Amino acid sequence: MHLLDLDCLSREDVLKIIDYGIYFKKNRRKHEKVLDGKSVAILFEKPSTRTRMSFDIAVYELGGHPLIMNQNEIHLGKKESIKDTARVMSRYVDAIVARVYRHRDLEEMAKYSSVPVINALSDLAHPCQILADLMTIKEYKGKFKGLKIAYLGDGNNVCNSLILGSALVGMDIYVGTPKGYEPNAQVVLKAKEIIEEYGEGSLTLTNDPIDAAKDADILYTDVWVSMGDEKNKEEVLKVFPPFQINNKLLEYAKDDVIVMHCLPANRGLEITDDVIDGEHSVVYDEAENRLHVQKGVFKFIFKA
């Protein structure tokens, strides 16, 4: 199977991957080699720190061989068609992990690949990040049902996948964005369908950051302007400051709120130093869990 976004998974699938991640975290050096004898191509059109390290180490520690190719070594759809790239790579490797600019390129790759394709980030979605986030929430809160998670900032790829992930596990998600920066409309529709299917959780879109943050169990943010984004930076700096996670906004959330950021962070913009380094922050556990939950993804794909 392919993992292009979380809507290709069921609630049972997501919970299973999270449990696998927790297991791998507890047994980092003493677990089965899920990828023994397997090779995984890890492709990067966009530079990365956490994604590159976590996938590289995950494949290695699962007994596989990671083959990393950066933007100077592979030009999807330029030097060679995506169709041909996918077909050829499928003859060499057992899975393809790709971090790309355009989600539609991933979809085309998956269409022609005979091995699993895993989305390591696209302009639409960031599913592996959100699986790590859900694992972190499970560690700190012990549950999903009844929790309110508030996302504040730009309705970007991380926000899109967080909406789907929250819907799948039954959380109540509030998305607070400035007008004109709301999440993808199709993702919102899919999330509402998931919520209706399972009969749990809710999705609320608002342009009021206080409404989003009020009584939240989790506050989440991401950069306001992503790498390669064409947004008008001057406009962003005018309309986004009310959505900054700072101590003032923190007062509206619950006393035991946890604060999340997928990193890298622009300290002083979407989040202040005292919050990201403060007692409510779980961002470094969140970052570490990328490694463990990605092992869980591989186990799910190859052993489920």
C-alpha positions in Angstrom: 0.0 0.0 0.0 1.0 3.7 -0.4 0.9 6.3 2.3 0.3 9.6 0.6 -1.9 11.1 3.3 -3.7 9.9 6.4 -7.1 9.5 4.7 -5.8 6.2 3.2 -5.7 4.8 6.7 -8.5 3.7 9.0 -8.7 4.6 12.7 -7.5 1.0 13.5 -4.5 1.5 11.1 -3.5 4.8 12.8 -3.7 3.4 16.3 -1.7 0.3 15.2 1.1 2.5 13.8 1.2 4.6 17.0 1.4 1.4 19.1 4.2 0.1 16.9 6.0 3.5 17.3 5.7 3.3 21.1 7.0 -0.3 21.0 10.0 0.7 18.9 10.8 3.6 21.2 10.8 1.3 24.3 12.8 -1.3 22.4 15.1 0.7 20.2 18.0 -1.7 20.1 16.0 -4.9 20.7 13.3 -5.4 18.1 12.7 -7.3 14.9 14.4 -6.3 11.7 11.3 -5.5 9.7 13.4 -4.3 6.7 16.1 -7.1 6.8 17.4 -7.5 3.3 15.3 -4.6 1.9 16.4 -1.4 0.3 14.5 1.9 0.6 15.0 4.9 -1.8 14.7 8.2 0.1 14.2 11.1 -2.3 14.5 14.8 -1.5 13.4 17.6 -3.8 13.4 19.8 -0.7 16.2 19.9 1.9 15.5 18.4 5.3 17.0 17.8 8.7 14.6 15.7 10.8 13.0 13.9 7.9 16.3 12.9 6.4 17.8 11.8 9.7 14.8 10.0 11.0 14.1 8.0 7.8 17.7 7.2 7.2 18.2 5.9 10.8 14.8 4.1 10.8 15.6 2.1 7.7 19.1 1.3 9.0 17.9 0.2 12.5 15.2 -2.0 11.0 17.9 -3.8 9.1 17.4 -2.2 5.7 19.6 -0.2 3.3 18.7 3.5 2.9 19.6 5.0 -0.5 19.3 8.8 -0.2 19.1 11.0 -3.3 18.9 14.8 -3.0 17.6 17.5 -5.3 20.9 17.5 -7.2 20.7 13.8 -8.0 17.0 13.4 -9.0 14.8 15.7 -11.0 11.3 14.3 -10.9 9.5 14.9 -14.2 12.4 16.9 -15.7 15.4 14.7 -16.7 13.1 11.7 -16.8 9.3 11.3 -16.5 7.9 10.4 -13.2 6.3 7.4 -14.7 9.7 6.0 -15.9 11.4 7.0 -12.6 8.8 5.1 -10.6 8.9 2.0 -12.8 12.7 1.8 -12.8 13.1 2.4 -9.0 10.5 -0.3 -8.4 12.9 -2.8 -10.0 15.7 -1.7 -7.6 14.1 -1.0 -4.2 11.4 -2.3 -1.9 9.9 1.1 -1.0 10.2 4.8 -2.0 10.1 7.6 0.5 9.8 11.0 -1.2 9.8 14.6 -0.1 8.5 16.7 -3.0 7.2 20.1 -3.9 4.0 18.9 -5.7 1.6 16.4 -4.2 0.4 15.4 -7.7 4.0 14.2 -8.5 3.6 11.7 -5.5 0.3 10.6 -6.8 1.8 9.9 -10.3 4.7 8.1 -8.7 2.3 5.9 -6.7 0.3 5.2 -9.8 3.2 3.6 -11.6 5.3 2.2 -8.7 5.0 -1.5 -7.9 6.4 -0.8 -4.4 5.0 1.3 -1.5 5.4 5.1 -1.9 5.5 7.0 1.4 5.0 10.8 1.5 7.8 12.5 3.5 6.2 15.9 2.8 4.4 17.5 -0.1 2.7 20.9 -0.6 -0.6 19.2 0.4 0.3 16.8 3.2 2.8 15.7 5.9 1.3 12.4 7.2 4.4 11.0 8.9 4.8 14.2 10.9 1.3 13.9 12.1 1.6 10.3 13.1 4.6 11.3 15.3 2.4 14.1 16.7 -0.4 11.7 17.6 2.1 9.3 19.2 3.3 12.3 21.3 -0.2 13.2 22.4 -0.9 9.6 23.3 2.3 9.6 25.5 1.3 12.8 27.3 -2.5 12.5 27.5 -3.0 8.8 27.4 -6.1 9.2 25.1 -7.6 11.0 22.2 -11.3 11.1 22.8 -12.5 14.3 24.5 -9.3 16.2 23.8 -9.3 19.6 22.1 -6.4 20.4 19.9 -6.0 23.9 18.5 -3.9 24.6 15.5 -2.9 28.2 15.0 -1.4 29.8 12.0 -1.3 29.0 8.3 -3.6 26.3 6.9 -0.7 24.5 5.2 0.3 20.9 4.6 0.9 20.1 8.3 -2.5 21.6 9.1 -4.2 19.5 6.4 -2.8 16.3 7.7 -3.4 17.3 11.4 -7.1 17.8 10.5 -7.3 14.3 9.0 -5.3 12.7 11.9 -7.4 14.4 14.5 -10.6 13.3 12.8 -9.4 9.7 12.6 -8.6 9.4 16.3 -11.7 11.3 17.4 -10.3 14.5 18.8 -12.0 17.9 18.6 -9.8 20.1 16.4 -10.1 23.9 16.1 -8.1 25.5 13.3 -7.5 29.2 13.8 -6.1 31.0 10.7 -6.3 34.5 9.3 -9.0 35.0 6.6 -7.7 33.7 3.3 -5.3 31.2 4.9 -7.7 28.4 5.7 -6.8 24.7 5.1 -7.5 22.9 1.9 -11.3 22.6 1.3 -11.2 19.0 0.0 -9.3 18.0 3.2 -11.9 19.7 5.3 -14.7 17.7 3.5 -12.8 14.4 3.9 -12.3 15.1 7.6 -16.0 15.8 8.1 -16.8 12.5 6.4 -14.4 10.7 8.7 -16.0 12.4 11.8 -19.5 11.4 10.5 -18.3 7.8 9.9 -16.9 7.2 13.4 -19.4 9.4 15.2 -16.7 11.1 17.3 -14.7 14.2 17.3 -15.4 17.6 15.6 -13.8 20.1 13.3 -14.2 23.9 13.8 -12.6 26.5 11.5 -12.2 30.0 13.0 -10.5 33.3 12.3 -10.3 34.0 16.0 -7.1 32.7 17.8 -8.6 33.1 21.2 -11.7 31.0 20.3 -9.3 28.3 19.0 -7.0 28.3 22.1 -9.8 28.5 24.7 -9.7 25.4 27.0 -7.4 23.6 24.6 -5.5 20.5 25.7 -3.0 20.9 22.9 -1.7 24.0 21.1 0.0 23.4 17.8 1.7 25.8 15.3 4.0 25.7 12.3 5.9 28.3 10.4 3.9 31.1 8.7 5.8 31.0 5.5 7.1 27.6 4.4 10.2 27.0 2.2 9.3 27.7 -1.4 6.0 29.4 -0.5 4.9 32.3 -2.6 3.0 34.2 0.1 3.5 37.9 0.4 5.8 38.0 3.5 4.9 41.6 4.2 1.2 40.7 4.3 1.9 37.6 6.5 3.7 39.8 9.1 0.7 42.0 9.3 -2.1 39.4 9.6 -0.5 36.5 11.5 0.9 38.0 14.8 -2.4 37.5 16.7 -2.0 33.8 16.0 1.4 33.6 17.7 1.6 31.1 20.5 2.9 33.2 23.5 2.3 33.3 27.2 -0.8 35.5 26.7 -2.5 33.0 24.4 -1.4 30.2 26.6 -3.5 31.6 29.4 -6.7 30.7 27.5 -5.7 27.0 27.2 -6.0 24.4 30.0 -3.4 24.5 32.8 -1.9 21.2 31.6 -1.8 22.1 27.9 1.0 20.8 25.8 2.5 22.9 23.1 3.6 21.4 19.8 5.6 22.6 16.8 6.8 20.3 13.9 10.1 22.3 13.6 12.0 24.1 12.3 10.6 27.1 14.2 11.0 30.8 13.5 11.3 31.8 17.1 9.7 35.1 17.8 7.2 34.7 14.9 4.8 31.9 15.2 6.0 31.0 18.7 8.0 32.8 21.4 11.2 31.5 23.0 9.7 31.3 26.5 6.9 29.0 25.2 8.9 26.7 23.0 11.5 26.4 25.7 8.9 26.4 28.5 7.3 23.7 30.7 4.4 23.1 28.4 6.6 22.4 25.3 6.9 18.8 24.0 8.5 19.7 20.7 11.7 17.7 21.2 9.8 14.5 22.1 7.7 15.2 19.1 10.8 15.5 16.9 12.3 12.3 18.4 9.1 10.4 17.7 9.5 10.9 14.0 12.1 8.1 14.1 10.0 5.7 16.1 6.7 6.2 14.3 8.3 5.9 10.9 9.6 2.5 12.0 5.9 1.8 12.8 4.9 2.8 9.3 7.4 0.4 7.8 6.2 -2.4 10.1 2.6 -1.6 9.2 3.3 -1.7 5.4 5.5 -4.8 5.4 4.1 -6.8 8.3 0.4 -5.8 8.6 
